[in-house]
Amino acid sequence: MEAFVQRRQRLLAMLAEQDAACLAIIPSASLVTRSNDTEYPFRQNSDFFYLTGFNEPDAVLVLAPDAELPVQLFCQPNDPHAEVWHGRRLGTARAVAELQVDVAHSIDDLDEQLQFLMNGCKTVFCDLGNSEWLQHWQALAAELASQRKQGNQAPRQWHDLAPWLHRERMVKSAAELELMRKAAAISVDAHKRAMRFVQPGRMEYQVAAEIHHEFAMQGASAPAYGTICGGGANACILHYTENSAELRDGDLLLIDAGAEYQGYAGDITRTFPVNGRFSETQKQLYEAVLRAQQAAFAVIKPGATLQQAHEAAARSITESLVALGILSGDVEEHWQAQSYRSYFIHGLGHWLGLDVHDVADELQNYKAIPFAPGMVITVEPGIYIPADDLEVAEQWRGMGIRIEDDVIITADGFENMTAAAPKTVEEIEAWMQQQ
């Protein structure tokens, strides 16, 4: 709990600097109906979890730096009947001690207590992008404003809390990095298991099942995102999650899968031959992607940016596409024209943490943010040549190759948390042949 307490204290200090007569309101996630009376598995709102470590739905954290009790939690009260059906609740009595908040109220009292806290408050900080909750908070404020004759004073300013909170989340603590290393290690083991399982005739969904089994057996609550197992031309669909096709001899298989461990995401992509041996053509294109990743790695260190690393990978891919004859002509002309974008169709990577596409992706000019120790990013160049691209020689068509690793920015460079997943042609072939 110490880490969560410290995060709340930093946020309270920031709020007090802006305006002591203010509030910050951070709601949890709620259960989402899947069909009729069944729900999707619950996944906590990342910002709420970052500040509380509390993993129940229908709760709200309120921080009020000027209040007698500045850290207030609203949560579901204990209810023996409901808990028989839906599981145990922490309840208000235990929440104060276990979550180290100043006071805990029933969520049923939220509107009344929030209006009390809003009275005399000048500014509310909340997620302005969450329109449903924002409308609710502003409706409470409007009701308070209508009671001016009783001496009530409603907030007049609404500021977005997300940019500050997300800048805080970008740099991980030592404890967070240990959780991320564990998520990465579980993800590595799942990819290694999948490589040994794959063979012609098996189904993409069977490969996904092997991966998910490894996640669960090592204590990862769920995949961190929809697992991608794209055989052949399916690998050219960036977010392919149908996983319904049969794996064919002579094709490549692209797997993009990561475990979520105690809220933190792993995110690895490996591409390898279904039959365990790269053809010469596959090897040439694969090693072009591998060289691009290595070019990006050469740039990554404190002070560098995601844009600089992307440009290094893109330049390498341009050179390879020309060398392989996929692009014809002069490298420099293609680089100036950004011709590589027809085949390297996404960015080099993204920040990683409690969210797979973590918070920095939402900030303006996020690709220009200088790297600092404790930041975690993915590095994932790729080349994708659709099966119907008639401008390319037939030997290249229908291949999609991506290689993705998770790295921590360190004081003098980076740490690759997922390096143990076989990656070179030799490593992949050797691992797949050893049963």
C-alpha positions as CSV (number, residue, x, y, z in Angstrom):
1,M,0.0,0.0,0.0
2,E,2.9,2.4,0.5
3,A,3.3,3.0,-3.2
4,F,-0.4,3.8,-3.6
5,V,-0.3,6.2,-0.6
6,Q,2.7,8.0,-2.0
7,R,1.0,8.4,-5.4
8,R,-2.0,9.9,-3.8
9,Q,0.2,12.3,-1.7
10,R,2.0,13.5,-4.8
11,L,-1.4,14.1,-6.5
12,L,-2.7,16.0,-3.5
13,A,0.4,18.2,-3.5
14,M,-0.1,19.0,-7.1
15,L,-3.7,19.8,-6.6
16,A,-2.8,22.1,-3.6
17,E,-0.3,24.0,-5.8
18,Q,-3.0,24.6,-8.4
19,D,-5.8,25.5,-6.1
20,A,-6.3,24.3,-2.5
21,A,-10.1,24.7,-2.9
22,C,-10.4,21.9,-5.4
23,L,-11.3,18.3,-5.9
24,A,-10.1,15.4,-7.9
25,I,-12.6,12.7,-8.8
26,I,-11.4,9.3,-10.1
27,P,-14.0,6.6,-10.7
28,S,-13.4,2.9,-11.0
29,A,-14.6,0.7,-13.8
30,S,-18.0,-1.0,-13.7
31,L,-19.1,-4.5,-14.8
32,V,-20.0,-4.6,-18.5
33,T,-22.8,-6.9,-19.7
34,R,-21.7,-9.5,-22.1
35,S,-25.2,-11.1,-22.8
36,N,-28.4,-11.0,-20.9
37,D,-27.4,-11.5,-17.2
38,T,-23.7,-12.4,-17.7
39,E,-20.8,-9.9,-17.6
40,Y,-17.4,-9.7,-19.2
41,P,-14.5,-10.5,-16.7
42,F,-13.9,-7.3,-14.7
43,R,-10.9,-5.2,-15.4
44,Q,-10.2,-2.2,-13.2
45,N,-9.7,1.3,-14.6
46,S,-6.0,1.8,-14.8
47,D,-5.9,5.3,-13.3
48,F,-8.1,4.3,-10.4
49,F,-5.9,1.2,-9.8
50,Y,-2.7,3.2,-10.0
51,L,-4.0,5.4,-7.1
52,T,-5.7,2.8,-4.9
53,G,-4.7,-0.8,-5.7
54,F,-8.4,-1.6,-5.2
55,N,-9.8,-4.1,-7.7
56,E,-13.6,-3.9,-7.2
57,P,-16.1,-2.3,-9.5
58,D,-18.4,0.7,-8.7
59,A,-16.1,2.8,-6.6
60,V,-14.9,6.4,-6.7
61,L,-11.8,8.0,-5.2
62,V,-12.1,11.7,-4.2
63,L,-9.1,13.8,-3.3
64,A,-9.7,17.1,-1.5
65,P,-6.5,18.8,-0.4
66,D,-8.4,21.4,1.7
67,A,-10.7,19.0,3.5
68,E,-10.3,17.6,7.0
69,L,-10.2,14.1,5.4
70,P,-8.5,14.6,2.1
71,V,-8.6,11.0,0.8
72,Q,-12.1,9.7,0.6
73,L,-13.2,6.4,-1.0
74,F,-16.7,5.5,-2.0
75,C,-17.2,1.7,-2.5
76,Q,-19.8,-1.0,-2.4
77,P,-20.8,-1.8,1.2
78,N,-20.9,-5.3,2.6
79,D,-24.0,-7.2,1.6
80,P,-24.2,-10.9,2.6
81,H,-26.9,-11.7,0.0
82,A,-25.1,-10.0,-2.9
83,E,-21.7,-11.5,-1.8
84,V,-23.1,-15.1,-1.9
85,W,-23.9,-14.5,-5.6
86,H,-21.1,-12.3,-6.8
87,G,-18.2,-12.6,-4.4
88,R,-16.8,-11.0,-1.3
89,R,-16.5,-7.2,-1.0
90,L,-14.0,-5.3,1.0
91,G,-16.7,-3.0,2.4
92,T,-16.4,0.4,4.0
93,A,-15.2,-0.7,7.4
94,R,-12.1,-2.6,6.1
95,A,-11.3,-0.2,3.3
96,V,-9.8,2.4,5.6
97,A,-7.3,0.1,7.2
98,E,-6.5,-2.0,4.1
99,L,-6.4,0.8,1.5
100,Q,-5.1,3.4,4.0
101,V,-7.6,6.0,2.9
102,D,-8.9,8.6,5.4
103,V,-12.5,7.6,5.2
104,A,-14.7,5.2,3.2
105,H,-18.4,5.8,2.4
106,S,-21.0,3.6,0.7
107,I,-21.2,4.3,-3.0
108,D,-24.9,4.9,-2.4
109,D,-23.9,8.1,-0.6
110,L,-21.7,9.4,-3.4
111,D,-23.9,12.2,-4.8
112,E,-24.8,13.6,-1.4
113,Q,-21.3,13.6,-0.1
114,L,-19.8,14.8,-3.3
115,Q,-22.1,17.8,-3.3
116,F,-21.0,18.5,0.2
117,L,-17.4,18.5,-0.9
118,M,-18.1,20.5,-4.0
119,N,-19.7,23.3,-1.9
120,G,-17.1,26.1,-1.8
121,C,-14.8,24.3,-4.2
122,K,-13.6,26.4,-7.1
123,T,-12.1,23.7,-9.4
124,V,-12.8,20.0,-10.2
125,F,-10.1,17.8,-11.7
126,C,-11.4,14.8,-13.5
127,D,-11.1,12.8,-16.8
128,L,-12.7,15.2,-19.2
129,G,-12.7,12.5,-21.8
130,N,-15.2,10.4,-19.9
131,S,-18.3,12.1,-21.0
132,E,-20.7,9.9,-19.0
133,W,-19.1,10.6,-15.7
134,L,-18.3,14.3,-16.6
135,Q,-22.0,14.9,-17.2
136,H,-22.9,13.3,-13.8
137,W,-20.3,15.5,-11.9
138,Q,-21.5,18.6,-13.7
139,A,-25.2,17.8,-13.1
140,L,-24.3,17.6,-9.3
141,A,-22.6,21.0,-9.6
142,A,-25.5,22.5,-11.5
143,E,-27.9,21.4,-8.8
144,L,-25.6,23.0,-6.2
145,A,-25.4,26.2,-8.2
146,S,-29.2,26.4,-8.2
147,Q,-29.1,26.6,-4.4
148,R,-27.1,29.9,-4.2
149,K,-29.8,31.5,-1.9
150,Q,-28.9,28.9,0.7
151,G,-25.3,30.2,0.5
152,N,-24.0,27.3,-1.6
153,Q,-21.2,27.8,-4.0
154,A,-20.6,25.4,-6.9
155,P,-17.3,24.7,-8.8
156,R,-16.7,27.1,-11.7
157,Q,-13.7,25.4,-13.4
158,W,-13.3,21.9,-14.8
159,H,-9.7,20.7,-15.6
160,D,-8.5,17.5,-17.1
161,L,-6.7,15.3,-14.6
162,A,-5.5,12.8,-17.2
163,P,-2.4,14.6,-18.5
164,W,-0.8,15.0,-15.1
165,L,-1.7,11.5,-13.9
166,H,-0.4,10.0,-17.1
167,R,2.9,11.8,-17.0
168,E,3.3,10.3,-13.6
169,R,2.5,6.8,-14.8
170,M,5.1,7.0,-17.6
171,V,8.0,6.4,-15.3
172,K,7.7,3.1,-13.4
173,S,8.9,2.5,-9.9
174,A,11.2,-0.4,-9.0
175,A,8.2,-2.4,-7.8
176,E,6.3,-1.8,-11.0
177,L,9.3,-2.8,-13.1
178,E,9.5,-6.1,-11.2
179,L,5.8,-6.8,-12.0
180,M,6.5,-6.0,-15.7
181,R,9.5,-8.3,-15.8
182,K,7.2,-11.0,-14.5
183,A,4.6,-10.3,-17.1
184,A,7.3,-10.3,-19.7
185,A,8.8,-13.6,-18.5
186,I,5.3,-15.3,-18.5
187,S,4.8,-14.0,-22.1
188,V,8.2,-15.3,-23.2
189,D,7.4,-18.8,-21.9
190,A,4.0,-18.8,-23.7
191,H,5.7,-17.9,-27.0
192,K,8.3,-20.6,-26.6
193,R,5.6,-23.1,-25.8
194,A,3.6,-22.0,-28.9
195,M,6.7,-22.4,-31.1
196,R,7.1,-26.0,-30.0
197,F,3.4,-26.7,-30.5
198,V,3.0,-25.3,-34.0
199,Q,2.9,-27.7,-37.0
200,P,1.0,-27.8,-40.3
201,G,-2.6,-28.8,-39.9
202,R,-3.1,-27.3,-36.5
203,M,-5.5,-24.3,-36.1
204,E,-4.7,-20.8,-35.1
205,Y,-7.1,-21.0,-32.2
206,Q,-5.3,-24.0,-30.9
207,V,-2.1,-22.0,-30.8
208,A,-3.9,-19.3,-28.9
209,A,-5.2,-21.9,-26.4
210,E,-1.6,-23.0,-25.7
211,I,-0.6,-19.5,-25.0
212,H,-3.5,-18.7,-22.7
213,H,-2.9,-22.0,-20.8
214,E,0.7,-20.9,-20.1
215,F,-0.5,-17.5,-18.9
216,A,-3.1,-19.0,-16.5
217,M,-0.7,-21.7,-15.2
218,Q,1.8,-18.9,-14.2
219,G,-0.8,-16.7,-12.4
220,A,-1.5,-14.2,-15.2
221,S,-5.1,-13.3,-14.8
222,A,-5.7,-12.9,-18.6
223,P,-4.2,-11.9,-21.9
224,A,-3.3,-8.2,-21.8
225,Y,-5.1,-7.8,-25.2
226,G,-6.7,-9.9,-27.9
227,T,-4.2,-12.6,-28.8
228,I,-3.2,-12.5,-32.5
229,C,-2.2,-15.8,-34.2
230,G,-2.1,-15.0,-37.9
231,G,-0.9,-17.7,-40.3
232,G,0.1,-16.8,-43.9
233,A,-1.6,-13.7,-45.3
234,N,-3.6,-13.3,-42.0
235,A,-0.4,-11.8,-40.6
236,C,-0.9,-8.7,-42.8
237,I,-4.0,-7.8,-40.8
238,L,-2.5,-5.9,-37.9
239,H,-5.2,-6.7,-35.3
240,Y,-6.3,-10.1,-36.6
241,T,-8.0,-11.9,-33.7
242,E,-10.3,-14.4,-35.5
243,N,-7.6,-17.1,-35.1
244,S,-9.8,-19.4,-37.1
245,A,-7.7,-20.7,-40.0
246,E,-5.7,-23.8,-40.4
247,L,-1.9,-23.5,-40.4
248,R,-0.3,-24.5,-43.7
249,D,3.0,-26.0,-44.5
250,G,5.3,-23.4,-46.0
251,D,3.6,-20.4,-44.4
252,L,4.8,-18.1,-41.6
253,L,2.9,-17.6,-38.4
254,L,2.8,-14.2,-36.6
255,I,1.9,-14.4,-32.9
256,D,1.3,-11.2,-31.0
257,A,0.5,-12.1,-27.4
258,G,1.2,-10.8,-23.9
259,A,0.2,-11.7,-20.4
260,E,-1.4,-9.4,-17.9
261,Y,0.2,-9.9,-14.5
262,Q,-1.2,-8.0,-11.4
263,G,-2.5,-5.3,-13.8
264,Y,0.7,-4.9,-15.9
265,A,1.0,-5.9,-19.5
266,G,3.5,-7.9,-21.5
267,D,3.5,-7.5,-25.3
268,I,5.6,-9.7,-27.5
269,T,5.5,-10.5,-31.2
270,R,7.4,-13.3,-32.9
271,T,7.1,-14.6,-36.5
272,F,8.3,-18.0,-37.5
273,P,7.7,-20.8,-40.0
274,V,4.9,-23.3,-39.4
275,N,7.1,-26.2,-40.5
276,G,10.0,-25.1,-38.4
277,R,12.3,-24.1,-41.3
278,F,12.5,-20.7,-43.0
279,S,12.6,-20.7,-46.7
280,E,15.3,-18.5,-48.3
281,T,12.8,-15.9,-49.2
282,Q,11.2,-15.9,-45.8
283,K,14.7,-15.7,-44.2
284,Q,15.6,-12.6,-46.3
285,L,12.5,-10.7,-45.4
286,Y,12.6,-11.8,-41.8
287,E,16.2,-10.6,-41.3
288,A,15.3,-7.3,-42.9
289,V,12.8,-6.8,-40.0
290,L,15.4,-8.0,-37.5
291,R,18.0,-5.5,-38.8
292,A,15.4,-2.7,-38.5
293,Q,14.8,-3.6,-34.8
294,Q,18.6,-3.6,-34.2
295,A,18.8,-0.2,-35.8
296,A,16.2,1.1,-33.5
297,F,17.9,-0.5,-30.5
298,A,21.1,1.4,-31.4
299,V,19.3,4.7,-30.9
300,I,17.4,3.9,-27.6
301,K,18.8,5.6,-24.5
302,P,17.9,8.4,-22.2
303,G,17.2,11.6,-24.1
304,A,16.4,9.9,-27.4
305,T,12.8,9.8,-28.6
306,L,10.4,7.3,-30.1
307,Q,10.5,9.3,-33.3
308,Q,14.3,9.0,-33.6
309,A,14.1,5.2,-33.1
310,H,11.3,4.9,-35.6
311,E,13.3,6.8,-38.2
312,A,16.3,4.5,-37.7
313,A,14.1,1.4,-38.2
314,A,12.3,2.9,-41.2
315,R,15.6,3.9,-42.8
316,S,16.9,0.3,-42.4
317,I,13.6,-1.1,-43.9
318,T,13.9,1.2,-46.8
319,E,17.5,0.0,-47.5
320,S,16.3,-3.6,-47.3
321,L,13.3,-3.2,-49.5
322,V,15.5,-1.7,-52.2
323,A,18.2,-4.4,-51.8
324,L,15.5,-7.2,-52.1
325,G,14.0,-5.5,-55.2
326,I,10.6,-4.9,-53.5
327,L,11.3,-1.2,-54.1
328,S,13.2,-0.4,-57.3
329,G,15.4,2.6,-57.7
330,D,17.5,4.8,-55.4
331,V,17.4,4.4,-51.6
332,E,17.7,8.1,-50.9
333,E,14.8,8.9,-53.2
334,H,12.6,6.3,-51.6
335,W,13.6,7.5,-48.1
336,Q,12.6,11.1,-49.0
337,A,9.3,9.8,-50.5
338,Q,8.7,7.6,-47.4
339,S,8.0,4.7,-49.8
340,Y,8.5,2.3,-46.9
341,R,5.1,3.3,-45.5
342,S,3.4,1.0,-48.0
343,Y,5.0,-1.9,-46.2
344,F,6.0,-0.7,-42.7
345,I,2.4,0.5,-41.9
346,H,2.5,1.3,-38.2
347,G,4.7,3.1,-35.7
348,L,7.8,1.5,-34.2
349,G,6.3,1.1,-30.8
350,H,4.3,2.5,-27.8
351,W,4.6,2.9,-24.1
352,L,3.7,-0.1,-22.0
353,G,2.5,-0.4,-18.4
354,L,-1.0,-0.8,-16.8
355,D,-2.3,-0.4,-20.3
356,V,-0.9,-2.1,-23.4
357,H,-0.9,1.1,-25.3
358,D,0.0,3.0,-22.2
359,V,-0.7,6.6,-21.2
360,A,2.0,8.5,-23.2
361,D,0.2,7.6,-26.4
362,E,-2.6,10.0,-25.4
363,L,-0.3,13.0,-24.8
364,Q,0.4,15.5,-27.5
365,N,3.6,15.0,-29.5
366,Y,4.2,11.7,-27.6
367,K,6.7,10.5,-30.2
368,A,8.9,13.5,-29.2
369,I,8.9,12.8,-25.5
370,P,12.6,12.2,-24.4
371,F,13.2,8.8,-23.0
372,A,14.0,8.7,-19.2
373,P,15.1,5.8,-17.0
374,G,12.1,3.8,-15.8
375,M,10.0,4.3,-19.0
376,V,8.9,1.1,-20.7
377,I,8.3,0.9,-24.5
378,T,7.8,-1.7,-27.1
379,V,10.0,-1.9,-30.2
380,E,8.2,-3.6,-33.0
381,P,9.1,-3.0,-36.7
382,G,7.3,-5.0,-39.3
383,I,7.0,-5.5,-43.1
384,Y,3.7,-6.6,-44.5
385,I,3.1,-7.5,-48.2
386,P,-0.5,-8.4,-49.0
387,A,-1.3,-11.4,-51.1
388,D,-3.0,-9.2,-53.7
389,D,-0.1,-6.7,-54.1
390,L,0.6,-7.2,-57.8
391,E,3.3,-4.6,-57.8
392,V,5.6,-7.0,-55.9
393,A,7.1,-10.2,-57.2
394,E,5.0,-13.2,-56.3
395,Q,7.6,-14.7,-54.0
396,W,7.1,-11.9,-51.5
397,R,3.3,-11.8,-51.5
398,G,1.2,-12.8,-48.5
399,M,4.0,-12.4,-45.9
400,G,3.6,-10.4,-42.8
401,I,6.5,-10.2,-40.4
402,R,6.7,-8.3,-37.1
403,I,9.3,-8.7,-34.3
404,E,8.4,-7.0,-30.9
405,D,10.2,-6.8,-27.6
406,D,9.5,-4.9,-24.4
407,V,12.3,-2.7,-23.1
408,I,13.0,-0.6,-20.0
409,I,14.9,2.6,-20.5
410,T,17.9,2.5,-18.1
411,A,20.5,5.1,-17.1
412,D,22.9,4.1,-20.0
413,G,20.6,2.5,-22.5
414,F,17.9,-0.2,-22.2
415,E,17.0,-3.6,-20.8
416,N,15.3,-6.0,-23.1
417,M,12.8,-7.9,-20.8
418,T,11.7,-10.3,-23.6
419,A,15.1,-11.2,-25.1
420,A,14.7,-14.8,-24.0
421,A,12.0,-15.5,-26.6
422,P,13.9,-17.0,-29.6
423,K,14.3,-14.4,-32.3
424,T,17.1,-15.0,-34.8
425,V,16.5,-17.5,-37.6
426,E,19.0,-19.9,-36.0
427,E,17.5,-19.6,-32.5
428,I,13.9,-20.1,-33.8
429,E,14.8,-23.1,-35.9
430,A,16.9,-24.7,-33.2
431,W,14.1,-24.2,-30.6
432,M,11.4,-25.6,-32.8
433,Q,13.4,-28.7,-33.7
434,Q,14.0,-29.6,-30.0
435,Q,11.0,-31.4,-28.7
